[in-house]
Amino acid sequence: MLRDNGPGIAPAALLRIFEPLFTTKNSGVGLGLPTVGQIVELHGGTIDAESAPGEARPSRVWLPRASAPRPEAGAASQLA
């Protein structure tokens, strides 16, 4: 879970924060959160954010747990 100490995000803006080129900042380009969202999704995960004006709330990144790689067939006999 990620938590910041910012001023919060207005409800209308919260609906758009993962849209490319959307920003509420004067100097931003709006690529940060869309890029993070795409990377998380490519790894089979999800990301969500909660916010309200004047409050810092958590954002969550969910990623699947990686399973251990399976040994190749015959690998056990090669170890003996």
N, CA, C and O atoms as a Tinker XYZ file with bonds, in Angstrom:
   320  protein
     1  N      0.852000   -1.161000    0.000000    73     2
     2  CA     0.000000    0.000000    0.000000    64     1     3
     3  C      0.902000    1.230000    0.000000    63     2     4     5
     4  O      1.909000    1.284000    0.707000    81     3
     5  N      0.525000    2.193000   -0.794000    73     3     6
     6  CA     1.242000    3.460000   -0.880000    64     5     7
     7  C      0.359000    4.546000   -0.298000    63     6     8     9
     8  O     -0.849000    4.572000   -0.533000    81     7
     9  N      0.960000    5.431000    0.451000    73     7    10
    10  CA     0.200000    6.540000    1.012000    64     9    11
    11  C      1.062000    7.797000    0.879000    63    10    12    13
    12  O      2.256000    7.788000    1.178000    81    11
    13  N      0.436000    8.857000    0.430000    73    11    14
    14  CA     1.172000   10.119000    0.338000    64    13    15
    15  C      0.595000   11.131000    1.315000    63    14    16    17
    16  O     -0.389000   10.859000    2.003000    81    15
    17  N      1.208000   12.280000    1.364000    73    15    18
    18  CA     0.729000   13.320000    2.269000    64    17    19
    19  C      0.239000   14.542000    1.488000    63    18    20    21
    20  O      0.280000   15.671000    1.978000    81    19
    21  N     -0.223000   14.289000    0.264000    73    19    22
    22  CA    -0.690000   15.374000   -0.592000    64    21    23
    23  C     -2.071000   15.870000   -0.206000    63    22    24    25
    24  O     -2.652000   15.406000    0.776000    81    23
    25  N     -2.594000   16.805000   -0.972000    73    23    26
    26  CA    -3.883000   17.430000   -0.656000    64    25    27
    27  C     -5.104000   16.612000   -1.064000    63    26    28    29
    28  O     -6.233000   17.046000   -0.837000    81    27
    29  N     -4.902000   15.448000   -1.656000    73    27    30
    30  CA    -6.029000   14.645000   -2.118000    64    29    31
    31  C     -6.396000   14.992000   -3.545000    63    30    32    33
    32  O     -5.876000   15.948000   -4.121000    81    31
    33  N     -7.297000   14.208000   -4.107000    73    31    34
    34  CA    -7.700000   14.368000   -5.507000    64    33    35
    35  C     -9.212000   14.532000   -5.548000    63    34    36    37
    36  O     -9.942000   13.777000   -4.905000    81    35
    37  N     -9.674000   15.503000   -6.291000    73    35    38
    38  CA   -11.108000   15.728000   -6.443000    64    37    39
    39  C    -11.754000   14.506000   -7.111000    63    38    40    41
    40  O    -11.120000   13.865000   -7.949000    81    39
    41  N    -12.989000   14.176000   -6.762000    73    39    42
    42  CA   -13.654000   12.999000   -7.330000    64    41    43
    43  C    -13.669000   12.967000   -8.865000    63    42    44    45
    44  O    -13.459000   11.906000   -9.453000    81    43
    45  N    -13.910000   14.086000   -9.512000    73    43    46
    46  CA   -13.931000   14.117000  -10.983000    64    45    47
    47  C    -12.557000   13.796000  -11.561000    63    46    48    49
    48  O    -12.454000   13.110000  -12.577000    81    47
    49  N    -11.511000   14.286000  -10.922000    73    47    50
    50  CA   -10.156000   14.015000  -11.396000    64    49    51
    51  C     -9.757000   12.572000  -11.108000    63    50    52    53
    52  O     -9.039000   11.961000  -11.899000    81    51
    53  N    -10.211000   12.025000   -9.989000    73    51    54
    54  CA    -9.870000   10.650000   -9.615000    64    53    55
    55  C    -10.324000    9.660000  -10.686000    63    54    56    57
    56  O     -9.666000    8.643000  -10.905000    81    55
    57  N    -11.423000    9.943000  -11.343000    73    55    58
    58  CA   -11.928000    9.069000  -12.405000    64    57    59
    59  C    -11.009000    9.048000  -13.626000    63    58    60    61
    60  O    -11.091000    8.140000  -14.453000    81    59
    61  N    -10.143000   10.042000  -13.736000    73    59    62
    62  CA    -9.325000   10.181000  -14.947000    64    61    63
    63  C     -7.828000   10.008000  -14.724000    63    62    64    65
    64  O     -7.063000   10.136000  -15.680000    81    63
    65  N     -7.381000    9.726000  -13.519000    73    63    66
    66  CA    -5.941000    9.772000  -13.237000    64    65    67
    67  C     -5.107000    8.757000  -14.019000    63    66    68    69
    68  O     -3.895000    8.931000  -14.151000    81    67
    69  N     -5.731000    7.710000  -14.535000    73    67    70
    70  CA    -4.974000    6.733000  -15.323000    64    69    71
    71  C     -5.108000    6.965000  -16.826000    63    70    72    73
    72  O     -4.642000    6.145000  -17.617000    81    71
    73  N     -5.732000    8.062000  -17.230000    73    71    74
    74  CA    -5.826000    8.428000  -18.647000    64    73    75
    75  C     -4.527000    9.103000  -19.085000    63    74    76    77
    76  O     -4.056000   10.023000  -18.417000    81    75
    77  N     -3.942000    8.656000  -20.199000    73    75    78
    78  CA    -2.743000    9.336000  -20.696000    64    77    79
    79  C     -3.019000   10.811000  -20.969000    63    78    80    81
    80  O     -4.070000   11.170000  -21.500000    81    79
    81  N     -2.084000   11.640000  -20.606000    73    79    82
    82  CA    -2.064000   13.085000  -20.815000    64    81    83
    83  C     -3.008000   13.865000  -19.903000    63    82    84    85
    84  O     -3.122000   15.082000  -20.044000    81    83
    85  N     -3.685000   13.195000  -18.975000    73    83    86
    86  CA    -4.507000   13.922000  -18.003000    64    85    87
    87  C     -3.612000   14.347000  -16.852000    63    86    88    89
    88  O     -2.865000   13.536000  -16.304000    81    87
    89  N     -3.690000   15.616000  -16.488000    73    87    90
    90  CA    -2.923000   16.118000  -15.351000    64    89    91
    91  C     -3.684000   17.253000  -14.692000    63    90    92    93
    92  O     -4.474000   17.949000  -15.328000    81    91
    93  N     -3.432000   17.420000  -13.425000    73    91    94
    94  CA    -3.994000   18.554000  -12.687000    64    93    95
    95  C     -2.906000   19.562000  -12.353000    63    94    96    97
    96  O     -3.155000   20.558000  -11.673000    81    95
    97  N     -1.694000   19.295000  -12.837000    73    95    98
    98  CA    -0.555000   20.166000  -12.528000    64    97    99
    99  C     -0.237000   21.078000  -13.711000    63    98   100   101
   100  O     -0.483000   20.732000  -14.867000    81    99
   101  N      0.303000   22.229000  -13.402000    73    99   102
   102  CA     0.674000   23.179000  -14.452000    64   101   103
   103  C      1.848000   22.696000  -15.289000    63   102   104   105
   104  O      1.934000   23.015000  -16.475000    81   103
   105  N      2.756000   21.928000  -14.687000    73   103   106
   106  CA     3.948000   21.510000  -15.414000    64   105   107
   107  C      3.969000   20.019000  -15.723000    63   106   108   109
   108  O      4.966000   19.522000  -16.248000    81   107
   109  N      2.912000   19.299000  -15.416000    73   107   110
   110  CA     2.892000   17.861000  -15.661000    64   109   111
   111  C      2.504000   17.529000  -17.090000    63   110   112   113
   112  O      1.902000   18.337000  -17.798000    81   111
   113  N      2.870000   16.299000  -17.502000    73   111   114
   114  CA     2.484000   15.842000  -18.835000    64   113   115
   115  C      1.456000   14.712000  -18.771000    63   114   116   117
   116  O      0.921000   14.314000  -19.805000    81   115
   117  N      1.175000   14.196000  -17.596000    73   115   118
   118  CA     0.139000   13.194000  -17.440000    64   117   119
   119  C      0.498000   11.805000  -17.912000    63   118   120   121
   120  O     -0.362000   11.072000  -18.400000    81   119
   121  N      1.758000   11.432000  -17.773000    73   119   122
   122  CA     2.166000   10.096000  -18.209000    64   121   123
   123  C      2.584000    9.188000  -17.060000    63   122   124   125
   124  O      2.745000    7.986000  -17.271000    81   123
   125  N      2.762000    9.709000  -15.873000    73   123   126
   126  CA     3.252000    8.914000  -14.750000    64   125   127
   127  C      2.320000    7.781000  -14.356000    63   126   128   129
   128  O      2.707000    6.615000  -14.435000    81   127
   129  N      1.112000    8.091000  -13.938000    73   127   130
   130  CA     0.185000    7.055000  -13.495000    64   129   131
   131  C     -0.272000    6.144000  -14.630000    63   130   132   133
   132  O     -0.404000    4.941000  -14.406000    81   131
   133  N     -0.523000    6.658000  -15.848000    73   131   134
   134  CA    -0.851000    5.729000  -16.928000    64   133   135
   135  C      0.278000    4.730000  -17.202000    63   134   136   137
   136  O      0.015000    3.564000  -17.498000    81   135
   137  N      1.523000    5.179000  -17.107000    73   135   138
   138  CA     2.661000    4.287000  -17.319000    64   137   139
   139  C      2.730000    3.232000  -16.218000    63   138   140   141
   140  O      2.910000    2.047000  -16.499000    81   139
   141  N      2.588000    3.665000  -14.966000    73   139   142
   142  CA     2.584000    2.719000  -13.849000    64   141   143
   143  C      1.446000    1.717000  -14.011000    63   142   144   145
   144  O      1.648000    0.516000  -13.831000    81   143
   145  N      0.265000    2.197000  -14.345000    73   143   146
   146  CA    -0.876000    1.310000  -14.523000    64   145   147
   147  C     -0.633000    0.265000  -15.604000    63   146   148   149
   148  O     -0.993000   -0.900000  -15.436000    81   147
   149  N     -0.028000    0.674000  -16.703000    73   147   150
   150  CA     0.247000   -0.257000  -17.793000    64   149   151
   151  C      1.278000   -1.301000  -17.370000    63   150   152   153
   152  O      1.123000   -2.480000  -17.690000    81   151
   153  N      2.315000   -0.894000  -16.665000    73   151   154
   154  CA     3.334000   -1.839000  -16.200000    64   153   155
   155  C      2.722000   -2.853000  -15.241000    63   154   156   157
   156  O      2.982000   -4.051000  -15.351000    81   155
   157  N      1.921000   -2.381000  -14.311000    73   155   158
   158  CA     1.267000   -3.273000  -13.351000    64   157   159
   159  C      0.366000   -4.267000  -14.089000    63   158   160   161
   160  O      0.395000   -5.461000  -13.788000    81   159
   161  N     -0.425000   -3.797000  -15.042000    73   159   162
   162  CA    -1.314000   -4.682000  -15.788000    64   161   163
   163  C     -0.546000   -5.699000  -16.613000    63   162   164   165
   164  O     -0.975000   -6.848000  -16.722000    81   163
   165  N      0.584000   -5.305000  -17.200000    73   163   166
   166  CA     1.403000   -6.238000  -17.976000    64   165   167
   167  C      1.951000   -7.365000  -17.106000    63   166   168   169
   168  O      2.266000   -8.443000  -17.610000    81   167
   169  N      2.064000   -7.121000  -15.816000    73   167   170
   170  CA     2.527000   -8.145000  -14.877000    64   169   171
   171  C      1.363000   -8.898000  -14.230000    63   170   172   173
   172  O      1.560000   -9.640000  -13.267000    81   171
   173  N      0.151000   -8.706000  -14.760000    73   171   174
   174  CA    -1.009000   -9.436000  -14.265000    64   173   175
   175  C     -1.625000   -8.852000  -13.008000    63   174   176   177
   176  O     -2.393000   -9.531000  -12.326000    81   175
   177  N     -1.303000   -7.606000  -12.690000    73   175   178
   178  CA    -1.815000   -6.987000  -11.475000    64   177   179
   179  C     -2.818000   -5.891000  -11.739000    63   178   180   181
   180  O     -3.221000   -5.651000  -12.877000    81   179
   181  N     -3.211000   -5.236000  -10.679000    73   179   182
   182  CA    -4.125000   -4.102000  -10.760000    64   181   183
   183  C     -3.616000   -2.999000   -9.843000    63   182   184   185
   184  O     -2.810000   -3.242000   -8.945000    81   183
   185  N     -4.090000   -1.799000  -10.079000    73   183   186
   186  CA    -3.755000   -0.654000   -9.238000    64   185   187
   187  C     -5.038000    0.137000   -9.021000    63   186   188   189
   188  O     -5.830000    0.314000   -9.947000    81   187
   189  N     -5.238000    0.605000   -7.806000    73   187   190
   190  CA    -6.396000    1.451000   -7.542000    64   189   191
   191  C     -5.990000    2.576000   -6.607000    63   190   192   193
   192  O     -4.988000    2.485000   -5.898000    81   191
   193  N     -6.767000    3.613000   -6.617000    73   191   194
   194  CA    -6.484000    4.781000   -5.794000    64   193   195
   195  C     -7.768000    5.268000   -5.145000    63   194   196   197
   196  O     -8.841000    5.249000   -5.749000    81   195
   197  N     -7.633000    5.697000   -3.918000    73   195   198
   198  CA    -8.744000    6.319000   -3.193000    64   197   199
   199  C     -8.304000    7.721000   -2.828000    63   198   200   201
   200  O     -7.134000    7.946000   -2.520000    81   199
   201  N     -9.217000    8.653000   -2.859000    73   199   202
   202  CA    -8.855000   10.005000   -2.464000    64   201   203
   203  C    -10.100000   10.824000   -2.192000    63   202   204   205
   204  O    -11.206000   10.487000   -2.616000    81   203
   205  N     -9.886000   11.889000   -1.484000    73   203   206
   206  CA   -10.899000   12.896000   -1.230000    64   205   207
   207  C    -10.161000   14.204000   -1.022000    63   206   208   209
   208  O     -9.071000   14.210000   -0.449000    81   207
   209  N    -10.729000   15.309000   -1.473000    73   207   210
   210  CA   -10.051000   16.590000   -1.287000    64   209   211
   211  C     -9.705000   16.818000    0.188000    63   210   212   213
   212  O    -10.534000   16.636000    1.079000    81   211
   213  N     -8.467000   17.219000    0.409000    73   211   214
   214  CA    -8.008000   17.509000    1.760000    64   213   215
   215  C     -7.523000   16.300000    2.541000    63   214   216   217
   216  O     -7.095000   16.444000    3.686000    81   215
   217  N     -7.578000   15.114000    1.955000    73   215   218
   218  CA    -7.151000   13.899000    2.642000    64   217   219
   219  C     -6.178000   13.100000    1.788000    63   218   220   221
   220  O     -6.365000   12.957000    0.580000    81   219
   221  N     -5.153000   12.590000    2.423000    73   219   222
   222  CA    -4.272000   11.638000    1.763000    64   221   223
   223  C     -4.827000   10.250000    2.066000    63   222   224   225
   224  O     -5.041000    9.908000    3.229000    81   223
   225  N     -5.055000    9.468000    1.052000    73   223   226
   226  CA    -5.594000    8.118000    1.223000    64   225   227
   227  C     -4.701000    7.126000    0.499000    63   226   228   229
   228  O     -3.856000    7.519000   -0.306000    81   227
   229  N     -4.883000    5.846000    0.779000    73   227   230
   230  CA    -3.975000    4.856000    0.189000    64   229   231
   231  C     -4.256000    4.551000   -1.276000    63   230   232   233
   232  O     -5.382000    4.673000   -1.757000    81   231
   233  N     -3.211000    4.157000   -1.955000    73   231   234
   234  CA    -3.298000    3.570000   -3.286000    64   233   235
   235  C     -2.754000    2.161000   -3.144000    63   234   236   237
   236  O     -1.826000    1.927000   -2.371000    81   235
   237  N     -3.318000    1.233000   -3.875000    73   235   238
   238  CA    -2.890000   -0.150000   -3.758000    64   237   239
   239  C     -2.461000   -0.693000   -5.110000    63   238   240   241
   240  O     -3.112000   -0.469000   -6.130000    81   239
   241  N     -1.347000   -1.412000   -5.089000    73   239   242
   242  CA    -0.865000   -2.132000   -6.256000    64   241   243
   243  C     -0.942000   -3.607000   -5.899000    63   242   244   245
   244  O     -0.337000   -4.048000   -4.922000    81   243
   245  N     -1.685000   -4.366000   -6.689000    73   243   246
   246  CA    -1.829000   -5.803000   -6.473000    64   245   247
   247  C     -1.094000   -6.524000   -7.593000    63   246   248   249
   248  O     -1.376000   -6.303000   -8.770000    81   247
   249  N     -0.144000   -7.391000   -7.222000    73   247   250
   250  CA     0.595000   -8.188000   -8.194000    64   249   251
   251  C      0.468000   -9.654000   -7.818000    63   250   252   253
   252  O      0.475000   -9.992000   -6.634000    81   251
   253  N      0.350000  -10.533000   -8.815000    73   251   254
   254  CA     0.271000  -11.947000   -8.488000    64   253   255
   255  C      1.610000  -12.444000   -7.954000    63   254   256   257
   256  O      2.672000  -11.969000   -8.354000    81   255
   257  N      1.536000  -13.392000   -7.061000    73   255   258
   258  CA     2.750000  -13.987000   -6.517000    64   257   259
   259  C      3.365000  -14.874000   -7.585000    63   258   260   261
   260  O      2.666000  -15.653000   -8.233000    81   259
   261  N      4.652000  -14.757000   -7.765000    73   259   262
   262  CA     5.343000  -15.585000   -8.752000    64   261   263
   263  C      5.514000  -16.991000   -8.194000    63   262   264   265
   264  O      5.837000  -17.171000   -7.019000    81   263
   265  N      5.298000  -17.965000   -9.033000    73   263   266
   266  CA     5.524000  -19.339000   -8.609000    64   265   267
   267  C      6.951000  -19.731000   -8.961000    63   266   268   269
   268  O      7.556000  -19.158000   -9.867000    81   267
   269  N      7.478000  -20.702000   -8.247000    73   267   270
   270  CA     8.836000  -21.160000   -8.500000    64   269   271
   271  C      8.885000  -21.845000   -9.857000    63   270   272   273
   272  O      7.954000  -22.565000  -10.216000    81   271
   273  N      9.949000  -21.635000  -10.614000    73   271   274
   274  CA    10.043000  -22.298000  -11.913000    64   273   275
   275  C     10.128000  -23.820000  -11.736000    63   274   276   277
   276  O     10.773000  -24.318000  -10.814000    81   275
   277  N      9.472000  -24.530000  -12.627000    73   275   278
   278  CA     9.499000  -25.989000  -12.571000    64   277   279
   279  C     10.785000  -26.491000  -13.221000    63   278   280   281
   280  O     11.210000  -25.962000  -14.249000    81   279
   281  N     11.401000  -27.502000  -12.630000    73   279   282
   282  CA    12.609000  -28.063000  -13.266000    64   281   283
   283  C     12.247000  -28.737000  -14.583000    63   282   284   285
   284  O     11.146000  -29.267000  -14.739000    81   283
   285  N     13.153000  -28.714000  -15.497000    73   283   286
   286  CA    12.927000  -29.359000  -16.794000    64   285   287
   287  C     12.904000  -30.866000  -16.614000    63   286   288   289
   288  O     13.489000  -31.402000  -15.673000    81   287
   289  N     12.235000  -31.530000  -17.512000    73   287   290
   290  CA    12.172000  -32.993000  -17.469000    64   289   291
   291  C     13.591000  -33.557000  -17.536000    63   290   292   293
   292  O     14.402000  -33.141000  -18.363000    81   291
   293  N     13.868000  -34.501000  -16.660000    73   291   294
   294  CA    15.188000  -35.134000  -16.656000    64   293   295
   295  C     16.213000  -34.383000  -15.834000    63   294   296   297
   296  O     17.332000  -34.872000  -15.675000    81   295
   297  N     15.880000  -33.211000  -15.301000    73   295   298
   298  CA    16.849000  -32.423000  -14.530000    64   297   299
   299  C     17.254000  -33.165000  -13.251000    63   298   300   301
   300  O     18.410000  -33.089000  -12.836000    81   299
   301  N     16.312000  -33.882000  -12.622000    73   299   302
   302  CA    16.624000  -34.608000  -11.386000    64   301   303
   303  C     17.637000  -35.710000  -11.656000    63   302   304   305
   304  O     18.522000  -35.949000  -10.834000    81   303
   305  N     17.520000  -36.378000  -12.787000    73   303   306
   306  CA    18.460000  -37.467000  -13.078000    64   305   307
   307  C     19.846000  -36.925000  -13.397000    63   306   308   309
   308  O     20.837000  -37.638000  -13.236000    81   307
   309  N     19.933000  -35.687000  -13.841000    73   307   310
   310  CA    21.221000  -35.103000  -14.149000    64   309   311
   311  C     21.975000  -34.713000  -12.889000    63   310   312   313
   312  O     23.200000  -34.600000  -12.908000    81   311
   313  N     21.241000  -34.502000  -11.775000    73   311   314
   314  CA    21.885000  -34.121000  -10.526000    64   313   315
   315  C     22.522000  -35.303000   -9.822000    63   314   316   317
   316  O     23.425000  -35.110000   -9.007000    81   315
   317  N     22.088000  -36.504000  -10.105000    73   315   318
   318  CA    22.594000  -37.697000   -9.409000    64   317   319
   319  C     23.946000  -38.101000   -9.909000    63   318   320
   320  O     24.514000  -39.083000   -9.431000    81   319
